[in-house]
């Protein structure tokens, strides 16, 4: 028996046609299939090709298909305006100091650094593969113009949040990715803008902006300012429990 018995492809009218292994012995069928995108099912989790051999034609697996992990996303006019304004402001500065406020006992505040981003490209609606299963689309994404990827020059993504937080699938993939690569994913809550997060000019350093964040993903964890979400507590093994606790906190406090 062949390893892969059947595949399917989508017709121009949107319907799906299934093709079986024994159909491949027709040269005409093979000729047609070589012009098609072949998948395991209409869900399109695996893409296939055909080996065009007269005596032993067969299907072979080309690659897994990464799907969109985002889930529901904000798409209001207000959300898009805030995203676009942030992009323009980020592009105006040669350096962006990302961090959060820390308050002393007498309520004096200091700006504590997450990353200092020097000479970055910034773009909106950037799709990025985050795991073998799928990709996410970031509202804003920054990368060093030197194309370096180091702890001092991490990828930096911003999710502009109005009413929807990351999906469980996206959240779990981003946690894992941030363990393996220097990447920070910041959450910018626009309903309470200037209270939990803000982008403004640094008054001490020329051509530098301060990007203040309260919540972000880094080093395999969700952070609130300078604390991991389960700092000082046992982190649950079940990822959905972790995610639901984070989402509940974010929804109640920041959205």
Secondary structure, DSSP 8 states (H G I E B T S, - for coil): --S--EEEEE-TTS-EEEEEGGGGGSHHHHHHHTTS-EESSTT--EEEEEE--TTT-EEEEEEE--EE---S----HHHHHHHHHHHHHHHT-SEEEEEEEEE-TT--EEEEEEEEEESEEEEEEEEEE-SSSEEEEEEEEEEETT---SSSS-EEEEEEESS----HHHHHHHHHHHHHS-EEEEEEESTTBTTTBEEEE-SSSTTEEEEE-SEEEETTEEEETTEETTTTS---SSHHHHHHHHHHHHHHHT-
